[in-house]
Amino acid sequence: MFKVVLADDETIALEGLRTLTDWEELGFEICGACENGEEALSTVEECSPDLVITDIRMPGIDGLELIKQVRNLDIEQPIFIVLSGYGEFEYARTALRYGVRHYLLKPVIEAEWDKTIADITDELEMRLKHKMQQNMLASRLLPVAIARMLEGQWAEPEEEIAELMDRLDEAVSGWTYIHVNGPKSNITEICRKLSGAVGALFIGLSGDQAGLVVESSAQAAELAGRVYSELSRNSSVKGSVSIGPSVQSLRELPVSYMVAARAAARHLFYSEASGPIDTTMDAQSQLGYHLPSPDLTEELMVAVERLQEQKAWDKLKEMFRMFERNRTAPEVVQMTSIDIMLKSMELVKEFGGKVEQWSDSFEFLRTEPKSLAALEDILRDMLNSCMEYIKQHKERGSEHPLIQVEYYLKDNYSKPLTVKEIAGHFYINPVYLGQAFIKKNSVSILEYIHNLRIEQAKKRLIETGETVRKIAENVGYVHYHHFLREFEKRTALKPVAYRNQAGAEK
């Protein structure tokens, strides 16, 4: 509640100030009813009121002197209402010099009094709100704590944060969470800039998401619109802004966050958002949870295995158009996509292939927010790679043995190979194999293996931060000095010099 001090040397006038307004109804507590300036000054020092109503004429310290001395106190300055039975200009001018903006003549006109009190109440509420907002902005611990809370890493706040949350909850009627999806650097810059302008709290979250916490739903709608406008300035940047439902306390923000985040995921998934998302309307939007028929998935995978490219693309397109038509829930589409990827990986393994190359794509499918179109593109690329491998495998089986040997070396160069072992693998005489390979490739099998290893080492030197010794081991060299000799033989540079030269040329 706000605090008010009343000061008048006339008992009847002082009682009139008590009863002229329903102070409690307006949110005020009378912390002093004083009959002289000295008593009023002492009360102001003790309770630091938000409003002081004083008569001009009082014995000892009069109203103007009271204002002057209060202005010198190290407290948050109250608003003053000066009452006077005298209309002299000099009193009004002195009051103005002390920063008084409310100067009323006795007897007070009720309508004028009510308007003055209403204006002051609005001013005090704005002051409280501004103070609350400044507290929010000044606290570095609060946004971190809220971020942890929203991401499920936090159960009970520390005492300092808990007290701050309680104070903020008491000062407002509720909170609203605004959820922002998009490229991390873009949304962070936009949210930080706009939060400071309106006193909102910026919440930094993991991944391509961020949040803003504001007091009222009206302010939330306006702020969300500004964020969306900023995010939409760059047509190549895709993102969404959604407004969660209002909650009573900061501890309930996860509820607002979950509703807003889910709505954002759905709209981003189907590319429907053309402004801030209304989660109330979004809740009425029905999603489908039916998996595609097993026959459709089976037909797709059979087409991939048989290298029927056009049929595979037709089946994939049919599946995703069904998702779009039925507004299939993102999690169902994601689960289906993972199932197709796993089936493709098993298919490659059956043909003797390795699937480590798809680990990044698999992780993306499993964790990252994405659009329906992005998922279709990822699966198309992955199925294309799968068919390409199967095609190469089948071609190897029908090609000349020396070509099969080359494929074998490219797949196994990092292993400790000998000509005898390679010849045994392909049921070829070792001497014949060695001579035939040199005739076809102009280098021996061992030199060919060294070439493959050094090419891979060069690539790793440029693209990774691995140590030279680690790279040597990874490409198949047991002895480090052997690797150095073969590397310099082919590049005329030491590995570190090669890496530095490549980095300087970028």
Salt bridges, closest charged atoms under 4 A:
ASP8 OD2 - LYS106 NZ 2.85
GLU15 OE1 - ARG18 NE 3.84
ASP55 OD1 - LYS106 NZ 3.44
GLU76 OE1 - LYS131 NZ 3.62
GLU90 OE1 - ARG93 NH2 2.73
ASP119 OD2 - LYS115 NZ 2.90
GLU123 OE2 - ARG101 NH2 2.57
ASP166 OD1 - ARG251 NH1 3.01
GLU215 OE1 - LYS129 NZ 3.91
GLU230 OE1 - LYS193 NZ 3.41
GLU230 OE1 - ARG233 NE 3.48
GLU272 OE2 - ARG327 NH1 2.55
ASP282 OD2 - ARG266 NH2 2.46
ASP282 OD1 - HIS267 NE2 2.64
GLU299 OE1 - LYS315 NZ 2.67
GLU318 OE1 - LYS315 NZ 3.72
GLU324 OE1 - ARG321 NE 3.16
ASP339 OD1 - LYS343 NZ 2.97
GLU346 OE2 - LYS349 NZ 3.90
GLU363 OE2 - ARG366 NH2 2.71
GLU376 OE1 - ARG321 NH2 2.99
GLU406 OE2 - LYS440 NZ 2.71
ASP411 OD2 - ARG396 NH1 2.89
GLU447 OE2 - LYS489 NZ 3.40
GLU447 OE1 - ARG490 NH2 2.80
GLU455 OE2 - LYS458 NZ 3.06
GLU466 OE1 - ARG460 NH1 3.08
GLU486 OE2 - HIS450 NE2 3.91
GLU486 OE2 - HIS482 NE2 3.59
GLU486 OE1 - ARG490 NH1 2.52
GLU488 OE2 - LYS494 NZ 3.22
